[in-house]
Amino acid sequence: MTLTEKVIARASGVAVVCPGDEVWATADRMIMNDSSGPRRIGPLVAELGGVRDRDKVVIVSDHFIPAANLRHAEILKTTRTWAKSNGIASFFEYEGVLHNLVLEGFLVKPGMLLVGADSHTVTAGAVGAVAVAVGSTELATVVASGQVWLRVPETIRIDLVGKLPALVDMRDVTMQLLGDLGLQHATYRAIEYGGPFTEKLTIEERLVLSNQGIEMGAKNAVVVPSQTVREAMRAVKIDAREAFLLPDADARYLARHTVQVDKLGPLVAAHPSPDNVTAASAVSGIAIDMAWLGSCVGGRLADLRAAASMLRGRKVRVPTLVTPNTADVYRACLADGTLQTLANAGAIVNAPGCGACAGVHMGVAGPSDVVMATATRNFRGRMGSADAQVFLGSAYTVAASAIAGRIIDPRDIGIGGSA
Amino acid sequence: MTPTIRGAAWTFGANVTTDDILPGKYLERCNDEVGQFAMAGIDPTFAARVRPGDIVVAGANFGMGSGRESAPLALKLAGVAAIVAPSYSRIFYRNAINLGLPAVMVDRIDGVLERDEIVISLDERAVINVRTGARFALQNLTGIAREILDAGGIVAFTRARLGQVAVVPETSP
């Protein structure tokens, strides 16, 4: 069996599952945010008999913090009140984005089945879990019953080999995959990432792979866990003695792809689709109105450090907003001088959260604005105005473009000098 | 769901996103408010013009992107009785079924003009364009997804599973 099949088989209490089977599985975690969560599921959960196992529930207010208006403030209050009255210990607000907090705190562990109300729920696949997104109404039924029905997906295996060149990062890897395979390649299917390059990746690097799986339509995207995951768990005193579930050597895959990451260069996903991928140099020169560094996939510690390496001793030419994806990332950037470098360059640092990625607040794009961003996706209207254009790139490419005031290949200017 | 759905078509292309169906700025709105914003990102006049019982006929990968359930909910509250498309983004698909909104998959759907009368027949496992007579084979609505639709949505379905109330399937006409 593939890793996804193994996890689903375990969670549904059977020895073997095959693609196409419909199973009822017990969810190990149920995760939700302030938009998808208590305001929508609270009444339904009550109607269905209440929360079945509060220790499995994770709630994070990340879309509407800090509140930009009264509606937001009311949603935050509803979320907080419901979490407290239902005894949900894993409730966080003003701490960052759900998907990143779930990984930072190992609220998800290898081999778990996690169900969440948000498309980027797939991100939790970074530690070798099967993480599947559902809607609010369905999540309410899972919270009340403990179970979710799943059609066992076929698995697409992607092996990554080689070593990344300078100024090329994980986001360039996923953009290459999206450009090659397209938005629908993995619809209704699982993606399994492995290979020698993948084995050495940190969890923060792995999450880029799992997170962007949804942009290929995947039901879930799992990164085969390795010693680096075990060591990361031990470092925060999480019991990692149990054997990880791993794919069988004779697992059957619908398709196999191999990416030589040595050959990658900086890429850009041009408006209006994450699979509209081109070399950064091919769109070089397009003037931008704003640069945005943030999101569950693009506001990581590595992203902010990459941006700082470009911005050191330089100034941005367009408004540049930075939204760390968790408070821990914020504090780490404060401690190591990254925030100082970003601020000296003229960037503005926002509160940790989803920020402008979902077009809600804290830097939404106006009519005809051209935005260069590390956001998760760039569909028409995603970051605000339906007339705005959003280009996606790595933190290196976004920071370089902020300095130039136009889209640019980061290798054209190289890293910055002294602060 | 009823075995036959009949309504006027509203046509859309491929890769309609949930940002098109319900833009992010409306995420702050309550569930019962979103019908008036259905398709606001792609056609702001849609919600005012669509009539109860009408059918959305779209290209492949309908509902991609954000998993916001308010997208299919907005279509349902605006009066849309069913969606017909060659494929869906899986979260949108699941959300629609869970809300009791039939998301019908066909092998292909072409030659449909605005307001063509469309018949979705579960008995014949086909979608029929009344004007042209063209028939398109139904690809889905089997297994658990069909059971959920027949129960009227996943809440009623779950209530029955939990033994709270028996599912009362909708009767044939």
Interface residues (C-beta under 8 A of the other chain):
Chain A: E22 S35 S36 R39 R40 L44 E47 L48 G49 H63 F64 N69 R71 H72 I75 A117 D118 S119 T121 A133 V134 G135 S136 T137 E138 A140 T141 A144 S145 W149 R151 L183 Q184 T187 Y188 G217 K219 S273 A358 G359 V360 V364 R377 F379 R380 G381 R382 G384 A386
Chain B: N15 T17 D19 D20 P23 G24 K25 L27 E28 R29 C30 N31 G41 A60 N61 M64 G65 S66 G67 R68 E69 P72 S87 S89 R90 I91 R94 N95 N98 L99 G143 I144 G153 I154 V155 F157 T158 R159 R161 L162 Q164
